[in-house]
Amino acid sequence: MLFHTAGCANSEAKSLNYQVDDELVVLAHGLGRSDWAMWRFAQRLENANYKVCRLDYATIGVSVASVLDETTSQIDACLQNAPKVHFVGHSLGGLVIRAYLQTTKKR
């Protein structure tokens, strides 16, 4: 199965063309995991006609600032031209999403 990811670190395609009624789900994994921790969830979402972006970032041996910089750039790439977005995070992934939303709100 081929995953349609939009501009994420694990993406082969650099961008995704969105239709007006498309919905994107950004998936953020937890501590000590990688984007593959969310592959089954991503597959099910895609089967339900959602676009999916699985974030991929190191969580062990890196600073919080580094994680937030990496995930911010990935999320920004995912969101380009997305008409509707949902965020799903597991554990640390939820904190990453929360930090992103707080930071971008101030921009």
N, C-alpha and C positions, 0 to 999 in steps of 0.2 A: 504494500500500500504506500502510495506517495503522499506525504503530508504537504499541504499548501501553507507555507509559513510566509509571513509578510515582513521582510526586512529584518529579521532577527539574526542573531549570531549564528544560528544553526541553519540558516536559510541558504539555499542554492540560488533562489530567485531574489533579486535585489528589491523588487517592488511588486505589488499586487494591484491589479486594476479592480476597483470596487464598483459595483452597481449601486444604484440609489437605495435599494432595499437590503443590501448586504449588512451583516452584523459580524463584527470581529470580536473574538475572545482572546485576551492576552492571558497566558498561563505562566505563573511564576512558581518555581519549585522551592522546596524547603532546604534547610541546612544539610550540607554534606551530600547533596544530590546534584543531578544535572537535568537538562531539558528532557532527557529520556524518562525521567520519573513521571512525566506527564503524557507519555506517548499514547497510552490507551485512552485516556480522557480526551486527548486531542482527536484521536481517530473517531470516537463516538460523536464528538461535536461536529466534525466534518461530515459524518454520515447524516447528521441532522441539518446540514447545509449552512453551518457557520464557517467563517474564515477563522483560522487559528494562527496565533503567533506564540510559540513556546520560547520563553526567555532562557538563555543559557549563560550562567555566570558562576565563577568560583565563589565558594563560601568558606573554605578552610584556608587559613594562612594569609588572608588578605584583609585590608582595613575596611571598615564600614564605608568610608568615603569612596574607596575603590569600587565596592559593590554598587553603591548608588550611582556613581559615574557611569559604570558599565551598563547597568539596567536602564538608566535614563536615556542613554543613546539608543539602546535597543527598542525601548518603548516608543520613543519619538519616531524611529524608523517604521515601526509597526503601524503607528497611528496616521501616517501620511495619507490623507484623503479618505480615511475610513469614516463612513457616515454614522455608524453607531458602534459603540465599544462597550464590552463587558470585561471586567477584570476578575480573575480567579487566582488566589494564591494559597499555597499550603504552608502553614507555619511561618518561617522566615519570608516566604514569598508574599504573604499578606502584609508583612511589615515593609517590604520593598515597595509594594503597590501603594501603601499608605504614604510612605515618604515621597514617592513620585507625585502623587496627587496633591500633597501639601506643598511641595516645591513648585510644581507647575502652576498651581493656583496663584502664586505670588508673581509669576512672570508677566 
